[in-house]
């Protein structure tokens, strides 16, 4: 039997704004200019420790060649991020990390500008959970939403408040009429299709109505689920517990998303949850999600 509680190892509830952002790499040779570019692929992946997973990430980048990869749970301070392995593949890397927990990064084969970090009201010591940048005319917002740990714990209402603050951050910094992609590990399954056993998991962490409403208010900014717009069936998941043979039995959750504004949604031509990296030895417990734009 799967565990009564779902454990993903996430901690904390808040994030910091305005830290220095470390970035190393070189730009892709394609001309970009100030406007949008066709044929862009944007991916998101909770790598669950980039140093432990850098070979898998590098191999996946070489195979799938996304233009942008948003990573969560890098779990490393900026100076210790393994930049060389990704720059060797042609990626510029912008990071906002911390030791042992959390951490986010954006790797891009295209020029990157207007990088910002954190939520609008984050103190300097807050956890690193948000990094944003403009790439090929698209505003990319990479988030790692707090886990919540348990609906009975103080960290659960903190998770809900974090999502409220994310919505305020979007209202404060971003424009819903522009091409924008908010992606990452949201730690919330949105409906019955996104969990392996809705009746059993309803009301528990990651599938609680309060979480769903809080995420829904974020989407009310003007965002829609790029993957769900193309695929309506259930049983497609992005996370499986390491324990109990959950991946082999497909006892998973879909909690990793690429949400797009209306103008960007009109350009979506494909979406994929790539479970192949989850089959590797010592994998992340998440699968990458990929969206293709015309």
C-alpha positions as CSV (number, residue, x, y, z in Angstrom):
1,X,0.0,0.0,0.0
2,X,1.2,3.6,-0.7
3,X,2.0,5.7,2.4
4,X,-0.8,7.5,4.3
5,X,1.1,10.8,3.8
6,X,2.9,11.9,0.7
7,X,6.5,13.1,1.5
8,X,8.4,15.1,-1.0
9,X,11.2,16.6,1.1
10,X,10.3,20.2,0.6
11,X,10.6,22.7,3.4
12,X,9.6,26.2,4.4
13,X,7.2,28.7,3.0
14,X,8.8,31.9,1.9
15,X,11.4,33.3,-0.5
16,X,13.7,36.3,-0.9
17,X,13.6,39.2,-3.3
18,X,16.4,41.2,-4.9
19,X,19.4,39.0,-4.2
20,X,22.3,39.1,-6.6
21,X,21.8,36.6,-9.4
22,X,24.7,34.5,-10.5
23,X,24.8,33.6,-14.2
24,X,27.4,31.9,-16.3
25,X,27.3,30.8,-19.9
26,X,27.2,32.0,-23.5
27,X,24.3,33.0,-25.7
28,X,22.8,30.8,-28.4
29,X,23.8,31.9,-31.9
30,X,20.2,32.5,-33.1
31,X,19.3,36.2,-33.5
32,X,16.6,37.2,-31.1
33,X,16.3,41.0,-31.0
34,X,13.5,42.4,-28.9
35,X,10.6,40.4,-30.1
36,X,9.3,36.8,-29.9
37,X,10.9,33.9,-31.7
38,X,9.1,30.9,-33.2
39,X,9.7,27.3,-32.4
40,X,10.7,27.8,-28.7
41,X,10.6,24.9,-26.3
42,X,10.2,25.6,-22.6
43,X,10.7,22.9,-20.0
44,X,10.4,22.6,-16.2
45,X,11.9,20.0,-14.0
46,X,12.3,19.6,-10.2
47,X,15.7,18.0,-10.3
48,X,15.8,17.2,-6.6
49,X,19.5,18.2,-6.3
50,X,21.4,19.4,-9.3
51,X,24.8,18.1,-8.3
52,X,23.4,14.6,-7.8
53,X,21.5,14.8,-11.1
54,X,23.7,16.9,-13.4
55,X,24.6,13.9,-15.6
56,X,20.9,13.0,-16.1
57,X,20.0,16.7,-16.7
58,X,22.8,17.1,-19.2
59,X,21.8,13.9,-21.1
60,X,18.2,15.0,-21.2
61,X,19.1,18.5,-22.5
62,X,21.3,16.9,-25.2
63,X,18.4,14.6,-26.2
64,X,15.4,17.0,-26.0
65,X,17.2,20.3,-26.7
66,X,14.7,22.6,-25.0
67,X,15.5,26.3,-25.5
68,X,14.7,27.0,-21.8
69,X,14.8,24.7,-18.8
70,X,13.5,25.9,-15.5
71,X,14.8,23.9,-12.5
72,X,13.6,23.6,-9.0
73,X,15.1,22.1,-5.8
74,X,18.7,22.7,-7.1
75,X,19.8,22.5,-3.4
76,X,23.1,24.3,-3.9
77,X,24.5,27.7,-3.2
78,X,25.1,29.7,-6.4
79,X,28.9,29.4,-6.4
80,X,28.7,25.6,-6.3
81,X,26.2,25.2,-9.1
82,X,27.6,22.9,-11.8
83,X,27.6,25.5,-14.6
84,X,30.3,24.0,-16.8
85,X,28.2,20.9,-17.7
86,X,25.3,23.0,-19.0
87,X,27.4,25.8,-20.6
88,X,29.2,23.1,-22.5
89,X,25.8,22.3,-24.1
90,X,25.3,26.0,-25.1
91,X,23.2,27.2,-22.1
92,X,23.3,30.4,-20.2
93,X,22.4,29.6,-16.6
94,X,20.8,32.0,-14.0
95,X,20.6,30.7,-10.5
96,X,19.2,31.6,-7.1
97,X,20.1,28.9,-4.7
98,X,20.8,27.9,-1.1
99,X,22.6,25.1,0.6
100,X,20.7,21.8,1.0
101,X,17.1,22.9,0.2
102,X,15.0,24.8,-2.3
103,X,16.9,26.7,-5.0
104,X,15.8,27.6,-8.6
105,X,17.6,28.1,-11.9
106,X,16.9,29.0,-15.5
107,X,19.1,27.5,-18.3
108,X,18.6,29.0,-21.7
109,X,20.1,28.6,-25.2
110,X,18.7,32.1,-26.0
111,X,19.7,35.5,-24.6
112,X,18.3,36.2,-21.1
113,X,17.3,39.6,-19.8
114,X,15.3,41.3,-16.9
115,X,16.2,38.6,-14.3
116,X,14.4,39.0,-11.0
117,X,14.2,36.8,-7.9
118,X,11.8,36.1,-5.1
119,X,8.3,37.3,-4.2
120,X,7.5,41.0,-4.0
121,X,7.8,41.2,-0.2
122,X,10.6,38.7,0.5
123,X,13.3,39.5,3.1
124,X,16.9,38.9,2.2
125,X,17.1,35.7,4.3
126,X,14.0,34.1,2.7
127,X,14.2,30.8,0.8
128,X,15.1,30.8,-2.8
129,X,11.9,29.7,-4.6
130,X,11.3,32.1,-7.5
131,X,13.4,33.3,-10.4
132,X,12.1,35.1,-13.5
133,X,13.6,36.2,-16.8
134,X,12.6,37.4,-20.3
135,X,13.7,35.0,-23.1
136,X,12.8,35.4,-26.8
137,X,10.1,37.9,-25.8
138,X,8.4,35.5,-23.3
139,X,8.4,36.3,-19.6
140,X,9.3,33.1,-17.8
141,X,8.5,32.8,-14.1
142,X,10.0,29.7,-12.5
143,X,8.5,28.8,-9.1
144,X,9.0,26.1,-6.4
145,X,5.9,26.3,-4.2
146,X,6.3,25.2,-0.6
147,X,5.3,21.6,0.1
148,X,3.1,22.3,3.1
149,X,4.3,19.1,4.9
150,X,0.9,18.2,6.4
151,X,-2.6,19.8,6.4
152,X,-2.6,19.8,10.2
153,X,0.7,21.6,10.5
154,X,1.5,25.4,10.6
155,X,3.4,25.0,7.4
156,X,0.1,24.3,5.5
157,X,-1.5,27.8,6.0
158,X,2.0,29.2,5.3
159,X,1.9,27.4,1.9
160,X,-1.5,29.0,1.2
161,X,-0.2,32.5,2.1
162,X,2.8,31.9,-0.1
163,X,0.5,31.3,-3.0
164,X,-1.4,34.4,-2.2
165,X,1.8,36.3,-2.2
166,X,2.7,34.8,-5.6
167,X,-0.5,36.2,-7.0
168,X,0.3,39.7,-5.6
169,X,3.8,39.3,-7.1
170,X,2.3,38.7,-10.5
171,X,-0.1,41.6,-10.1
172,X,2.8,43.9,-9.0
173,X,5.5,42.8,-11.5
174,X,3.9,41.2,-14.5
175,X,1.3,41.9,-17.3
176,X,-1.4,39.3,-18.1
177,X,-1.7,40.7,-21.6
178,X,1.9,39.8,-22.5
179,X,3.3,36.4,-23.4
180,X,4.1,34.8,-20.0
181,X,4.8,31.3,-18.8
182,X,4.6,30.5,-15.1
183,X,6.1,27.1,-14.6
184,X,7.5,24.8,-11.9
185,X,6.7,22.5,-9.1
186,X,3.4,23.8,-7.7
187,X,2.9,21.0,-5.1
188,X,-0.8,20.9,-5.8
189,X,-2.8,18.4,-7.9
190,X,-5.6,20.4,-9.5
191,X,-8.4,17.9,-10.1
192,X,-9.2,14.1,-10.0
193,X,-7.3,13.4,-13.2
194,X,-4.1,14.6,-11.6
195,X,-4.0,12.0,-8.8
196,X,-3.9,8.2,-8.9
197,X,-6.6,7.7,-6.3
198,X,-8.9,10.7,-5.9
199,X,-11.2,9.2,-3.3
200,X,-8.3,8.1,-1.0
201,X,-6.2,11.3,-1.4
202,X,-9.0,14.0,-1.3
203,X,-8.4,16.4,1.5
204,X,-4.8,15.3,2.0
205,X,-1.6,17.2,1.3
206,X,-1.2,18.1,-2.4
207,X,-4.9,17.4,-3.0
208,X,-6.7,19.6,-0.6
209,X,-9.4,22.0,-1.6
210,X,-7.8,24.9,0.1
211,X,-4.6,24.4,-1.9
212,X,-6.6,24.1,-5.1
213,X,-8.5,27.3,-4.5
214,X,-5.2,29.1,-3.6
215,X,-3.6,27.9,-6.9
216,X,-6.8,28.8,-8.7
217,X,-6.5,32.4,-7.5
218,X,-3.0,32.5,-9.0
219,X,-4.4,31.2,-12.3
220,X,-7.1,33.9,-12.2
221,X,-4.2,36.3,-13.1
222,X,-5.0,35.1,-16.6
223,X,-3.2,31.8,-16.9
224,X,-4.2,28.4,-18.3
225,X,-2.6,24.9,-18.1
226,X,-0.8,24.4,-21.4
227,X,-0.6,20.6,-21.0
228,X,-4.3,20.2,-20.1
229,X,-5.3,22.3,-23.0
230,X,-4.0,19.5,-25.3
231,X,-4.6,16.4,-23.2
232,X,-7.8,15.9,-21.2
233,X,-7.3,12.3,-19.9
234,X,-6.1,11.4,-16.5
235,X,-3.3,9.1,-15.4
236,X,-0.5,11.3,-16.7
237,X,1.7,12.3,-13.7
238,X,4.9,14.2,-13.1
239,X,5.8,13.0,-9.6
240,X,6.0,9.5,-8.0
241,X,7.1,8.7,-4.5
242,X,10.4,6.8,-4.3
243,X,8.9,4.3,-1.9
244,X,6.6,1.3,-2.4
245,X,7.1,0.9,-6.2
246,X,4.9,3.9,-6.9
247,X,6.5,4.6,-10.2
248,X,6.2,1.1,-11.5
249,X,2.6,1.1,-10.4
250,X,2.0,4.6,-11.7
251,X,0.8,5.8,-8.3
252,X,1.6,9.4,-9.0
253,X,0.5,13.1,-9.0
254,X,0.6,15.8,-11.6
255,X,1.9,18.7,-9.7
256,X,4.4,20.2,-12.2
257,X,3.0,22.7,-14.7
258,X,3.5,25.2,-17.4
259,X,0.8,27.8,-17.1
260,X,0.5,30.4,-20.0
261,X,-1.3,33.6,-20.6
262,X,-3.9,33.8,-23.4
263,X,-1.5,35.4,-25.9
264,X,1.2,32.7,-25.3
265,X,-1.4,29.9,-25.2
266,X,-2.3,30.7,-28.8
267,X,1.3,29.6,-29.7
268,X,1.3,26.3,-27.9
269,X,1.6,23.4,-30.4
270,X,2.8,20.6,-28.1
271,X,3.2,19.5,-24.5
272,X,4.8,16.4,-22.9
273,X,5.5,14.9,-19.5
274,X,8.7,12.9,-20.2
275,X,8.8,10.0,-17.7
276,X,11.9,8.4,-19.2
277,X,14.4,10.2,-16.8
278,X,12.3,8.8,-13.9
279,X,13.4,5.3,-15.0
280,X,17.1,6.0,-14.6
281,X,19.2,4.9,-11.6
282,X,19.0,7.4,-8.8
283,X,16.5,9.7,-10.6
284,X,14.7,12.7,-9.4
285,X,11.2,11.8,-8.2
286,X,9.8,14.3,-10.7
287,X,9.6,14.1,-14.5
288,X,10.3,17.1,-16.8
289,X,7.4,18.8,-18.4
290,X,8.0,20.3,-21.9
291,X,5.9,22.8,-23.8
292,X,6.5,23.7,-27.5
293,X,5.6,27.1,-29.0
294,X,5.1,28.0,-32.6
